[in-house]
Amino acid sequence: MRQLVWGQVIRWIRRKHRRITWKDLRRRYCNGGWWPTTEDITLFDPAKVRTTRYRYRGAVIPSPWPTKG
């Protein structure tokens, strides 16, 4: 996901500024790094989203339906 987002944004920037070199684009839009960012805004990085894993609970999961008996 991260590679897809990064690629789309970089392609859009390259189309917008056709005559500027790659080095100047990185300096202007990525602050010399690789991830597009400015002083106020940073492109959302899906790699920094935490994933919560749950243990398998099997029959311990409560049923929403009333039991007979």
Contacts in CASP RR format, 6 or more apart in sequence:
PFRMAT RR
TARGET T0000
AUTHOR 0000-0000-0000
METHOD contacts of the structure
MODEL  1
MRQLVWGQVIRWIRRKHRRITWKDLRRRYCNGGWWPTTEDITLFDPAKVR
TTRYRYRGAVIPSPWPTKG
1 46 0 8 1.000
1 47 0 8 1.000
2 45 0 8 1.000
2 46 0 8 1.000
2 47 0 8 1.000
5 43 0 8 1.000
5 44 0 8 1.000
5 46 0 8 1.000
6 34 0 8 1.000
6 35 0 8 1.000
6 36 0 8 1.000
6 43 0 8 1.000
9 36 0 8 1.000
9 43 0 8 1.000
10 36 0 8 1.000
13 25 0 8 1.000
13 29 0 8 1.000
13 36 0 8 1.000
14 22 0 8 1.000
14 25 0 8 1.000
17 25 0 8 1.000
20 28 0 8 1.000
26 32 0 8 1.000
26 33 0 8 1.000
26 34 0 8 1.000
29 36 0 8 1.000
29 37 0 8 1.000
29 38 0 8 1.000
30 36 0 8 1.000
30 37 0 8 1.000
31 37 0 8 1.000
31 38 0 8 1.000
35 42 0 8 1.000
35 43 0 8 1.000
35 45 0 8 1.000
36 42 0 8 1.000
36 43 0 8 1.000
37 43 0 8 1.000
END
